[in-house]
């Protein structure tokens, strides 16, 4: 990839922050569908989704904590993509929409120890306990 010699401020790439965020995209071909955003900058997102997008395609980006904003697909590799948004992405606001961290399953489920199930095996000829105490010095084969 080559950049112009003057390296003007509008041509410089924005710094990215690694984020794992669920978002949605919407366009005319696929309607609205969920995607996973992997990195975010002030002017765009990178992520992956269930559909292969096309370079230059216009769509609507739905990010948590933000109003829907228009965007343009800038690069595609299989089902991964990079989108330049028309509006500014406020990364602090995106972080606060998730409580500062990625929610985990442990936060929503209380921890408890569950005892193993008790199964009584009913098989012919099997006794689960002795009815009378057995003298270890005597054999029971004579009693049969």
JOFEN-V318808 format. One record per run of one state. SS is the DSSP state (hx for helix, st for strand, lp for the rest). FROM is the first residue (numbers start at 1). TO is the last residue. If there is no record, write none. Layout:
SS|FROM|TO, SS|FROM|TO
This chain:
lp|1|8, hx|9|11, lp|12|16, st|17|27, lp|28|30, st|31|41, lp|42|43, st|44|49, lp|50|57, st|58|62, lp|63|68, st|69|77, lp|78|79, st|80|85, lp|86|90, hx|91|97, lp|98|104, hx|105|108, lp|109|140, hx|141|143, lp|144|144
